[in-house]
Amino acid sequence: MNDITEIETLDTYIRSVENQEIKGILLKLKNEMRKPDVTWESVKIILVSLENKDPIMLKEIFSLLIKESE
C-alpha cells in the first residue's frame, strides 16, 4: 500500500475532487497509506466513511489502487 506510484496517482485524483468533505476523506486515506506501519483496520475506517459519502467514488478509488498496484 505504500507504493509511491499509488500516492502520486491518488494525489492527482484528489486534486480533481471538488467536494471538500470528500477531498478531506481522501487526504486522510492518502496520509494513512503513507505510514510505514499502516494497518488494514485504519484504512478500512476511512474507506467506510468514503462509502457513506459517495459509494461510486469508493469504487473509483478501489479501481485506481488496484490498477496502480499491478
N, C-alpha and C positions, 0 to 999 in steps of 0.2 A: 503493500500500500504506500510505501514511501518513495515510489518511483518519481523522479523529478519531472519526467515527461507528463505523467498524470497531473502533477501540480500545475505545470505550465498550461496544459490544456484546460484544466479546471479554472485557472486564472482567467483565461480568455473567455470561457463560458460565463464566469461570474461577472466580468465587465459588461457582458451583453444583457444582463438581467436588469430590468428597470424597477421591479418591485423591491423596495428597500428592506422589507421584512424578510423576504426570501433570500435576498442577497446576503443579509446578516447570517441566516442559517447556513448558506453555502460557505461563507467565510469561516464560520465555526467548524464546518466539516473539513475545509482545507487546512486550517490550523491544527485540528486534531490529527489529521493524517500525516502531518509533518513531524509529529512527536515520535521520537525513537522507540518509545515504549507504548505505542498506541494499542488499545485493546478493542476487540470487536464490540464489546458492550458500550464503550464510549461512542463509537461510530454509530452503532445501532440507534442510540438515543437521538442523535442528531438526524439520522435518516427518517426515523419515525416522525419527528417534528416537521420535516420537509414533506413527508407523505400527507400529514394532516393539513398542510397549507396548499400543496399542489401535487397531487399524485402523478400527473403527467410529467412534471419536471423531475420527479424522483426517477421515473423510468428513463428519462433522458440522461440523468446523471449516471445511473447504472450502466446504460449503454456506452457512455463516454468512458467510464472507468474500465469496463471490460475490454473495449476496443483498444484502449491505450496499454493495457497490461499484456496483450498478445505479443 
